[in-house]
Amino acid sequence: MERWSAAARGARGEAINRPGGRRASLIREGLINPAVQSVSPALLWRVEDDEWLVLGFEVVDAGRSDFTPASPDLPGVADLVDQLGDLPLPDIARDWPESRWDRFAVDETEAELFRGDALLHTDINPSNLIIGERGRWIVDWSWPTRGARFIDPACLVVQLIAAGHTPEAAEGWAAECRAWADADPTAIDAFAAATRRMHRSRADRHPEASSLEAMAAAAGAWAAHRGVAEAPGQATT
């Protein structure tokens, strides 16, 4: 892996500076990097002032993975997500409990099923799981959290369905992950239902975004497969 530094400049050579934005998530990504270097490029440098923050990572020769049903990338994708379950929870992440699905759970008892001491990525998608001839990596640790180990494989299921898999086939790939195989099916059911509500809420708030509707449809198909989809017209959170 080549190590390098670069300055961001526009087409006319002007320096690019974007104050604000994802500062909080970049801070988390920098803090978590020492704990995830077994599956992710190393953070090499960090530059910060009052208005901007830049993180410089190791360069890896890889591109986005292909989640479609006939893709040769799928075994590597499943292996990467399985490796996530082996990452130890660093002390810095103990104060980052996963709570984004909580308001879409039926009640606090159900939300408790999403608790745990696993280090989670939670943004499993083709752009963040990159594969090359010399290896594969997980990038964009912009919001790592602490929660139940099955959540990352569950996020993979929805992405695979969105890429064209049947729910059954998508769960078959998730079953390659030990965190999924060891999970309580009741917890997975609750998470599938909460995920359906979450994606439906996002799609309804932004009807112009076809990508959000596609994810809502995928999450709905998964919930229906597990028998936890609400009847048509039933209110959602």
TORMI-396039 format. One record per atom (N, C-alpha, C, O, CB): y, z, x; residue in three letters. Coordinates in steps of 0.2 Angstrom, whole numbers, plus 5000, padded with zeros to 4 digits. Glycine has a CB too. Example, Ala and Ser with C-alpha at 12.3 -4.5 7.8 and 13.67 -1.06 7.14 Angstrom:
BEGIN
497250395066ALA/497850395062ALA/498450395066ALA/498350425071ALA/497850455057ALA/498950355064SER/499550365068SER/500050395064SER/500650405067SER/499750295070SER/
END
This chain:
BEGIN
499450005004MET/500050005000MET/500650005004MET/500750045009MET/500050064995MET/501149955003GLU/501749955007GLU/502250005005GLU/502250024999GLU/502049885006GLU/502550035010ARG/503150075008ARG/503750045009ARG/503850015014ARG/503050145012ARG/504250055004TRP/504850015005TRP/505450055001TRP/505250094997TRP/504849945002TRP/506050035003SER/506650064999SER/507050004997SER/507049945000SER/507050105004SER/507350004991ALA/507749954989ALA/508349974985ALA/508350034982ALA/507349904984ALA/508949934985ALA/509549954981ALA/509549904975ALA/509449844976ALA/510149944986ALA/509649934970ALA/509749894964ALA/510449854963ALA/510949884963ALA/509649934957ALA/510349784963ARG/510949744963ARG/510949694957ARG/510349664956ARG/511149724969ARG/511449674955GLY/511449614950GLY/511449544953GLY/511449544959GLY/512049624945GLY/511449494949ALA/511449424951ALA/512049414956ALA/511949364960ALA/511449384945ALA/512549444955ARG/513149424959ARG/513249474965ARG/513749474968ARG/513849424955ARG/512749514966GLY/512749564971GLY/513049634969GLY/513149674974GLY/513149534977GLY/513249644963GLU/513649704961GLU/513149754960GLU/512549744958GLU/514049694954GLU/513249814962ALA/512849874961ALA/512749894954ALA/513249894950ALA/513149934965ALA/512149904952ILE/511949924945ILE/511950004944ILE/511650034948ILE/511349894943ILE/512350024940ASN/512350094939ASN/512350114931ASN/512750084927ASN/512950134942ASN/511850144929ARG/511750154922ARG/511750234921ARG/511250264921ARG/511150124919ARG/512350264920PRO/512350334919PRO/512050354912PRO/511950314908PRO/513150354918PRO/511750414912GLY/511450444906GLY/510750414905GLY/510350414910GLY/511850424900GLY/510550394899GLY/509950364898GLY/509350414898GLY/509350464895GLY/509750314903GLY/508850404902ARG/508250444902ARG/508250494908ARG/507750504911ARG/507650394903ARG/508750524909ARG/508850574915ARG/508350624914ARG/507950644919ARG/509550604915ARG/508250654908ALA/507750714908ALA/507050694909ALA/506650724912ALA/507850744901ALA/506850634907SER/506150604908SER/506050584915SER/505550594918SER/506050544903SER/506650564918LEU/506550544925LEU/506450604930LEU/506050614935LEU/507150504928LEU/506750664928ILE/506750724931ILE/505950754931ILE/505650774936ILE/507250774928ILE/505750744925ARG/505050764924ARG/504550724928ARG/504050744931ARG/504850764916ARG/504650654928GLU/504250614932GLU/504250624939GLU/503750624942GLU/504450534931GLU/504850644942GLY/504850664949GLY/504450734950GLY/504150734955GLY/505550674951GLY/504550774945LEU/504250844946LEU/503450844946LEU/503150874950LEU/504450894941LEU/503250794942ILE/502450794941ILE/502150754946ILE/501550754947ILE/502350764934ILE/502450714949ASN/502150664954ASN/501650694959ASN/501150664960ASN/502650624958ASN/501850744962PRO/501350774967PRO/500650794964PRO/500150794968PRO/501650834970PRO/500650804958ALA/500050824954ALA/499650764952ALA/499050774950ALA/500150874948ALA/499950704952VAL/499550644949VAL/499450594954VAL/499350534952VAL/499950624943VAL/499550604960GLN/499550554965GLN/498850524966GLN/498750474969GLN/499750574972GLN/498350554964SER/497650534964SER/497550474959SER/497050434960SER/497150584962SER/497950464954VAL/497950404950VAL/498650364949VAL/498650324945VAL/497750434943VAL/499150384953SER/499750354952SER/500050344959SER/499950384964SER/500250404948SER/500550294960PRO/500950284966PRO/501350354968PRO/501550384963PRO/501350224965PRO/501450364974ALA/501750424976ALA/502550414976ALA/502750354977ALA/501550434984ALA/502850464974LEU/503550464974LEU/503850474982LEU/503650524985LEU/503850524970LEU/504250424984LEU/504450424991LEU/505150444992LEU/505250484997LEU/504350354994LEU/505550434988TRP/506250454988TRP/506550464982TRP/506350444977TRP/506650414993TRP/507150504982ARG/507450514976ARG/508250524978ARG/508450554983ARG/507250584972ARG/508650484974VAL/509350484975VAL/509750504969VAL/509550484963VAL/509650414978VAL/510150554969GLU/510550574963GLU/511250594964GLU/511350624970GLU/510150644960GLU/511650584959ASP/512350614959ASP/512450634952ASP/512050644948ASP/512850554962ASP/513150644951ASP/513350674944ASP/513150624939ASP/513150644933ASP/514050694944ASP/513150564940GLU/513050514935GLU/512350474934GLU/512250444929GLU/513650464935GLU/512050474940TRP/511450434940TRP/510850464944TRP/510950504948TRP/511550364942TRP/510250444943LEU/509650464946LEU/509150404947LEU/509050374943LEU/509350524942LEU/508950394953VAL/508450344955VAL/507850374959VAL/507950414963VAL/508850294960VAL/507250354956LEU/506650374960LEU/506350314963LEU/506350264960LEU/506150404955LEU/506150324969GLY/505850264973GLY/505050284974GLY/504950334977GLY/506150254979GLY/504650234971PHE/503950254972PHE/503650204977PHE/503850144978PHE/503650244965PHE/503050224979GLU/502550174983GLU/502450114979GLU/502350114973GLU/501950214984GLU/502450054983VAL/502349994980VAL/501549984980VAL/501249994985VAL/502749934983VAL/501349964974VAL/500649944973VAL/500549874971VAL/500949854966VAL/500249994969VAL/500049834973ASP/500049764971ASP/499549764965ASP/498949754965ASP/499649724977ASP/499849764959ALA/499449774953ALA/499949744947ALA/500549744948ALA/499249844951ALA/499649734942GLY/499949704936GLY/499749744929GLY/499249774930GLY/499949634935GLY/500049734924ARG/499849764918ARG/499149744916ARG/498949694917ARG/500349744912ARG/498849794913SER/498149784911SER/498049744904SER/498549744900SER/497749844910SER/497549714903ASP/497349674897ASP/496949714892ASP/496349734894ASP/497049604898ASP/497149734886PHE/496749784882PHE/496349744877PHE/496049774873PHE/497249824878PHE/496449674877THR/496049634872THR/495349634872THR/495049654877THR/496349564872THR/494949624867PRO/494249634867PRO/493849604872PRO/493349634874PRO/493949614860PRO/494049544874ALA/493649514879ALA/493849524887ALA/493549494891ALA/493649434878ALA/494349574887SER/494649584894SER/494149614899SER/493749664897SER/495249624893SER/494149584905PRO/493749614910PRO/494049684913PRO/493749724917PRO/493649574916PRO/494649694911ASP/495049754913ASP/494749824909ASP/494849874912ASP/495749754912ASP/494449814904LEU/494249874900LEU/493849924903LEU/494049984902LEU/493849844894LEU/493349914907PRO/493049964911PRO/493450004915PRO/493450064915PRO/492449934915PRO/493949974919GLY/494450004923GLY/494850044919GLY/495050104921GLY/494749954927GLY/495150024913VAL/495550054909VAL/495250124907VAL/495550174907VAL/495750014903VAL/494650114904ALA/494250174902ALA/494150224908ALA/494250284907ALA/493550154899ALA/494050204914ASP/493950244919ASP/494550284921ASP/494550344923ASP/493650204925ASP/495150244921LEU/495750274922LEU/495950334917LEU/496150384919LEU/496350224922LEU/495850324911VAL/495950374906VAL/495450434907VAL/495650484906VAL/495850344899VAL/494850414909ASP/494350474910ASP/494650514916ASP/494550574916ASP/493650444912ASP/494850484921GLN/495150524927GLN/495750564925GLN/495850614928GLN/495350474932GLN/496050544920LEU/496650594918LEU/496350654916LEU/496750704917LEU/497050554912LEU/495750664913GLY/495550724911GLY/495350774916GLY/495250824915GLY/494950714907GLY/495250744923ASP/495150784928ASP/495750814932ASP/495650854936ASP/494750744933ASP/496350794930LEU/496950814934LEU/497050884932LEU/497050904926LEU/497550774932LEU/497150924937PRO/497251004936PRO/497951004933PRO/498450964934PRO/497151044942PRO/498051054929LEU/498751064926LEU/499151104931LEU/498951164933LEU/498651104919LEU/499651074934PRO/500151114938PRO/500551164935PRO/500651154929PRO/500551064942PRO/500751214939ASP/501151264936ASP/501751244932ASP/501951264927ASP/501351314941ASP/502051184935ILE/502651164932ILE/502651134925ILE/503051134921ILE/502951104937ILE/501951114923ALA/501851084917ALA/501651134912ALA/501551124906ALA/501351034917ALA/501551204914ARG/501351254909ARG/501951264903ARG/501751284898ARG/501251314912ARG/502551244905ASP/503051254900ASP/503251194897ASP/503751184894ASP/503651284904ASP/502751144897TRP/502951084893TRP/502351074888TRP/502051024888TRP/502951024898TRP/502351114883PRO/501851104878PRO/501951044874PRO/502451024872PRO/501751164873PRO/501351004872GLU/501450944868GLU/501550964861GLU/501151004858GLU/500750904868GLU/502050944858SER/502250964851SER/502450904846SER/502650914841SER/502751014851SER/502450844849ARG/502750784845ARG/502350764839ARG/502550744834ARG/502750724850ARG/501650784839TRP/501250774833TRP/501250834828TRP/501050824822TRP/500550764835TRP/501550884830ASP/501550944826ASP/501850934819ASP/501450954814ASP/501851004829ASP/502350904818ARG/502650894811ARG/502350844807ARG/502450844801ARG/503450874812ARG/501850814810PHE/501450764806PHE/500750794804PHE/500350764801PHE/501350694810PHE/500650854807ALA/500050884805ALA/500150914798ALA/500650934796ALA/499850944810ALA/499550934794VAL/499550964788VAL/499951034788VAL/500351054784VAL/498950964785VAL/499751074793ASP/499951134794ASP/499851164801ASP/499651124805ASP/499551184789ASP/500051224802GLU/500051244809GLU/499351254812GLU/499251244817GLU/500451314810GLU/498851274807THR/498151274809THR/497951214812THR/497551204817THR/497751304803THR/498151154808GLU/497951094811GLU/498251074817GLU/497951044822GLU/498051034805GLU/498851094818ALA/499251074824ALA/498951114830ALA/499051094836ALA/500051094823ALA/498651174829GLU/498351214834GLU/497751174837GLU/497651184843GLU/498151274831GLU/497451124834LEU/496951084836LEU/497151044842LEU/496751014846LEU/496651044831LEU/497851024842PHE/498150984848PHE/498351024854PHE/498550994859PHE/498750944845PHE/498251094854ARG/498451134859ARG/497851134865ARG/497251114863ARG/498551204857ARG/498051144871GLY/497551144876GLY/497951154883GLY/498551154883GLY/497151084876GLY/497551154888ASP/497851164895ASP/497751104899ASP/497651104905ASP/497551224898ASP/497651044896ALA/497550984900ALA/498250954901ALA/498750954897ALA/497150934896ALA/498350914907LEU/498950884908LEU/498850814905LEU/498350774906LEU/499050874916LEU/499350794901LEU/499350734897LEU/499850684899LEU/500450704901LEU/499450754889LEU/499650624899HIS/500150564900HIS/500450544893HIS/501150544893HIS/499850504903HIS/500050534888THR/500250514881THR/500650454880THR/500750434874THR/500750574879THR/500750414885ASP/501050344884ASP/500550294887ASP/500750254891ASP/501750334887ASP/499950294884ILE/499450244886ILE/499550184883ILE/499450174877ILE/498750274884ILE/499750134887ASN/499850064885ASN/499750014891ASN/499650034896ASN/500550054882ASN/499649944889PRO/499449904895PRO/499949904900PRO/499749884906PRO/499449834892PRO/500549914899SER/501049914905SER/501049974909SER/501249974915SER/501749904902SER/500750024907ASN/500750084911ASN/500050094914ASN/500050144919ASN/500850144906ASN/499550064912LEU/498950064916LEU/498849994920LEU/498749944917LEU/498350074911LEU/499049994926ILE/499049934930ILE/498449924935ILE/498249974937ILE/499749934934ILE/498249864935ILE/497649854939ILE/497749794944ILE/498049744942ILE/497049834934ILE/497449804950GLY/497549754955GLY/496849744959GLY/496349774957GLY/498049764960GLY/496849704964GLU/496249694968GLU/496049754972GLU/495449764973GLU/496249634972GLU/496449794973ARG/496349854978ARG/496349914974ARG/496249974977ARG/496849854983ARG/496449914968GLY/496449984964GLY/496749974957GLY/496949924955GLY/496750034968GLY/496850034954ARG/497150034948ARG/497550104947ARG/497350154950ARG/496650034942ARG/498050104944TRP/498550164943TRP/498750174937TRP/498850124932TRP/499050154949TRP/499050234935ILE/499350254929ILE/500150264931ILE/500250304936ILE/499050314926ILE/500550224928VAL/501250234930VAL/501650264924VAL/501450264918VAL/501550174933VAL/502350274925ASP/502750294920ASP/502550364917ASP/502450364911ASP/502850244914ASP/502550414921TRP/502450484919TRP/503150514916TRP/503350564919TRP/502150524925TRP/503450474912SER/504150504910SER/504150564905SER/504650594904SER/504450444906SER/503550574902TRP/503550634898TRP/502850674898TRP/502550674893TRP/503750614890TRP/502650694903PRO/502050734904PRO/502050794900PRO/502550824900PRO/501850744911PRO/501450814897THR/501450874893THR/500850914894THR/500350884897THR/501550864885THR/500750974891ARG/500151014891ARG/499851014884ARG/500151034879ARG/500251084894ARG/499150994883GLY/498850994877GLY/498150984877GLY/497850994882GLY/499250934873GLY/497850964872ALA/497150954871ALA/496950894875ALA/497250844875ALA/496950944864ALA/496350894879ARG/496150844883ARG/495950774880ARG/496050724883ARG/495550864887ARG/495850784873PHE/495650714870PHE/496250674868PHE/496150614866PHE/495250734864PHE/496850704869ILE/497350664866ILE/497550594870ILE/497650544866ILE/498050704867ILE/497450594876ASP/497550534880ASP/497050484878ASP/497150424876ASP/497550544887ASP/496350494878PRO/495850444875PRO/496050424868PRO/495950364866PRO/495150474875PRO/496250474864ALA/496450454857ALA/497050404857ALA/497050364852ALA/496650514853ALA/497550414861CYS/498050364861CYS/497850294864CYS/498050244861CYS/498650394866CYS/497350294868LEU/497050234870LEU/496650194864LEU/496750134863LEU/496450244875LEU/496350234859VAL/496050204854VAL/496550164850VAL/496450104848VAL/495750264849VAL/497150194848VAL/497650164844VAL/497850094847VAL/497950044844VAL/498250204842VAL/497950104854GLN/498250044858GLN/497649984858GLN/497849924857GLN/498350064865GLN/497050004858LEU/496549954858LEU/496449924851LEU/496349864851LEU/495849984860LEU/496549964846ILE/496549934839ILE/497149884839ILE/497049824836ILE/496549984834ILE/497649904841ALA/498249854841ALA/498149794845ALA/498449744843ALA/498949894843ALA/497749794850ALA/497549734854ALA/497049694851ALA/496849644854ALA/497449764861ALA/496749714845GLY/496249674842GLY/495549704841GLY/495149664839GLY/496249614846GLY/495449764844HIS/494749794843HIS/494649814836HIS/495149834833HIS/494649844848HIS/494049824834THR/493949864828THR/493949934830THR/493949954836THR/493249844825THR/494149974825PRO/494150054826PRO/493450074830PRO/493550114834PRO/494250084820PRO/492950054827GLU/492250074830GLU/492250054837GLU/492050094842GLU/491650044826GLU/492449994839ALA/492349964846ALA/492850004850ALA/492750024856ALA/492549894846ALA/493450024848ALA/493950054851ALA/493750124853ALA/493850154859ALA/494650064847ALA/493450164848GLU/493150224849GLU/492550224854GLU/492450274858GLU/492850254843GLU/492250164855GLY/491650154860GLY/491950164867GLY/491650184871GLY/491350094858GLY/492550134868TRP/492850134874TRP/493050204876TRP/493050224881TRP/493450084875TRP/493350234871ALA/493550304872ALA/493050354873ALA/493050404877ALA/493950334865ALA/492450334871ALA/491850374872ALA/491650374879ALA/491250414881ALA/491250354868ALA/491850324883GLU/491750324890GLU/492150384894GLU/491950394900GLU/491950254893GLU/492550414890CYS/492950464893CYS/492650534891CYS/492550544885CYS/493750464891CYS/492550574896ARG/492250644895ARG/492650684890ARG/492350724886ARG/492050674901ARG/493250684891ALA/493750724886ALA/493650704879ALA/493650744875ALA/494450714888ALA/493450644878TRP/493350624871TRP/492650644869TRP/492550674863TRP/493350544870TRP/492150634873ALA/491450654871ALA/491350724870ALA/490950744866ALA/490950624877ALA/491750764873ASP/491750834873ASP/492150864867ASP/492150924865ASP/491950874879ASP/492550824864ALA/493050844859ALA/492750864852ALA/492150834850ALA/493550794858ALA/493050914848ASP/492850924842ASP/493050874837ASP/493650854837ASP/493150994839ASP/492550834833PRO/492750784829PRO/493250804824PRO/493650764822PRO/492150764825PRO/493250864822THR/493750894817THR/494450884820THR/494950864816THR/493650964815THR/494550904826ALA/495150894830ALA/495350824830ALA/495950804829ALA/495150924837ALA/494850774832ILE/495050704832ILE/495250674825ILE/495750644825ILE/494450664835ILE/494950704820ASP/495150684813ASP/495850704812ASP/496250664809ASP/494650714808ASP/496050764813ALA/496650784812ALA/497150744816ALA/497750734813ALA/496750864814ALA/497050734822PHE/497450694826PHE/497550624824PHE/498150594824PHE/497250694834PHE/497050594821ALA/497050524819ALA/497550524813ALA/497950474812ALA/496350504817ALA/497450574808ALA/497850574802ALA/498650584804ALA/499050554801ALA/497650634798ALA/498750634809ALA/499450644811ALA/499750584815ALA/500350564814ALA/499450704816ALA/499350544819THR/499550484822THR/499750434817THR/500250404818THR/499050464827THR/499350424812ARG/499450384806ARG/500150394803ARG/500550354802ARG/498950374801ARG/500250464802ARG/500950474799ARG/501550464804ARG/502050444802ARG/500950554797ARG/501350484810MET/501950474815MET/502150404815MET/502750384815MET/501650494822MET/501650354816HIS/501850284817HIS/502050254811HIS/502550214811HIS/501150244819HIS/501850274805ARG/502150254799ARG/502850274798ARG/503250234796ARG/501750274793ARG/503050334800SER/503650364800SER/504150314804SER/504650304802SER/503750434802SER/503950304810ARG/504350264815ARG/504450194812ARG/504950164812ARG/503950264822ARG/503950164809ALA/503950094807ALA/504450094801ALA/504850044800ALA/503250064805ALA/504350144797ASP/504850144791ASP/505550154792ASP/505950124789ASP/504550194786ASP/505650194798ARG/506350204800ARG/506650134803ARG/507250124803ARG/506450254805ARG/506250094806HIS/506450034809HIS/506049974807HIS/505649944810HIS/506450044817HIS/506249954800PRO/505849894797PRO/505849834801PRO/505449784800PRO/506049894790PRO/506449824805GLU/506549764809GLU/506049754815GLU/506049704818GLU/507249754811GLU/505749814817ALA/505349814823ALA/504649794822ALA/504249844819ALA/505449884827ALA/504449734823SER/503749714822SER/503249754826SER/502649764824SER/503649644823SER/503449774832SER/502949814836SER/502849884833SER/502249904834SER/503249824843SER/503349914830LEU/503149974827LEU/502749964821LEU/502250014820LEU/503850014825LEU/502849914817GLU/502349904811GLU/501649884814GLU/501149904811GLU/502649844807GLU/501549854819ALA/500949834822ALA/500549904824ALA/499949914823ALA/500949794828ALA/500949944827MET/500650014829MET/500450054823MET/499950084823MET/501050054834MET/500850054818ALA/500750084811ALA/500150064808ALA/499750094806ALA/501350084807ALA/500049994808ALA/499449964805ALA/498849984809ALA/498250004806ALA/499449884805ALA/498849984816ALA/498250004820ALA/498150084819ALA/497550094818ALA/498449994828ALA/498650124819ALA/498450194817ALA/498150204810ALA/497750244809ALA/499150234818ALA/498450164806GLY/498150164799GLY/497450144798GLY/497050174795GLY/498550124794GLY/497250094802ALA/496550074802ALA/496150124806ALA/495550134803ALA/496550004806ALA/496350154811TRP/495950214814TRP/495850264809TRP/495350294808TRP/496250234820TRP/496350284806ALA/496350344801ALA/495850324795ALA/495450364793ALA/497050364798ALA/495850264793ALA/495450244788ALA/494650244790ALA/494250264787ALA/495650174785ALA/494550224796HIS/493950224799HIS/493650294800HIS/493050304799HIS/493950194806HIS/494050344801ARG/493850414801ARG/493850444795ARG/493650504794ARG/494250454806ARG/494050414789GLY/494050444783GLY/494650494781GLY/494550534777GLY/493450474781GLY/495150484785VAL/495750534784VAL/496350494782VAL/496950524783VAL/495850574791VAL/496350434780ALA/496950404778ALA/497150424771ALA/496650434766ALA/496850324778ALA/497750434769GLU/497950454763GLU/497850394758GLU/497950334760GLU/498750474763GLU/497850414752ALA/497750364746ALA/498450324746ALA/498950354747ALA/497550394740ALA/498450264744PRO/499050224743PRO/499550254739PRO/499350284733PRO/498950154740PRO/500150264741GLY/500650294737GLY/500750374738GLY/501250404736GLY/500550284730GLY/500250394742GLN/500250474743GLN/500850484748GLN/500950444753GLN/499650494746GLN/501250534747ALA/501750554752ALA/501550564759ALA/501050594759ALA/502250604749ALA/501950554763THR/501850564770THR/502450614773THR/502950614770THR/501750504775THR/502250644779THR/502750684781THR/503350644784THR/503850674787THR/502450734787THR/
END
